């Protein structure tokens, strides 16, 4: 049996948790993602496209044409390729 001060064999070391984001950082990042999604949805909508969030990413569609994007960077790239401006 290990002494009271000693770590048990194969026990996790808690020192690796020092660089974890705080809850405020996580909430701010989630808010930024929601804002970015809303902005891209509005841009797509102005051009007649529909942007939807899925569990595996995002779907951009118009008139039966569908494009799956893994993340919001992909959505932004697809909109740019289709000529949808940042206005």
N, C-alpha and C positions, 0 to 999 in steps of 0.2 A: 504494500500500500504506500502511496506517495505521501510525503509530509505535507502539512497544511499550506506551506509556501510554494511548493513545487507544482508545476503544471502536470496534469495527467497526460499519459502518452497519447499522441495524436490529437491533442486539444487545440482548438483554434487560438491564434494569437490575436488579441483585440487591437494591436497597434496598427493594423492595416485599415482601420476605419477612420483614421484622422483626416483623409482627403475627401470624405463623402460630402455631397452638397447638403446644405441645410434645407429645411422645409420651405423657407422663404425663397430660396433659389429654385427649388422644384416648382413651386407655385408660379413664380415669375416666368419660368420656361414654358409651363403649360399655358399660361395666359398669352405669351408671345405666339405660341403655336396656334391657339384659337384665333387670335387676331390675324395672323398670316393666312389661315384657312379662310376666314371671313373675307379678307381682301381679295384673295384669289378667286373665291366663289363669285364675288361681285364683278370682277374683271371678266370671268368666263361668262357670266350671265349677260353682261352688256353686249357680248359678241354672239349671244344665242346658244351658248354651251351650258351644260349642267355639270356641276362638280359635286360628287358625293364621296363621303368617307366610308371606307370598308374596313373590316378587320385586317385585311392584307394590304392596305394602302388606300388609294383613291381612284375613282373612276371619273373620267372626263368624257362626256358624250354629247352628240348632236346628230339628229336625223338618222338614228340607227348606227352611226359610227361610234365606236367605243375605244377608248385608250385607257389602259391600266397603268397607273404610276405608283411606284413603291413609296414615294415620299413627296413632300411639298416642293422640293427642288425639281423633281421630275415633272410635276404639274406646271411649275413656272416655265420650265424649259419647253414643254409641249405647247403651252400658250404662246410663247415667244415664236416658236417654229410656225405656228398657225397665223402669226401676224397680229395677235392680240396685244395691243399696246398697254403701257402702264397708266394710262389716263384715269 
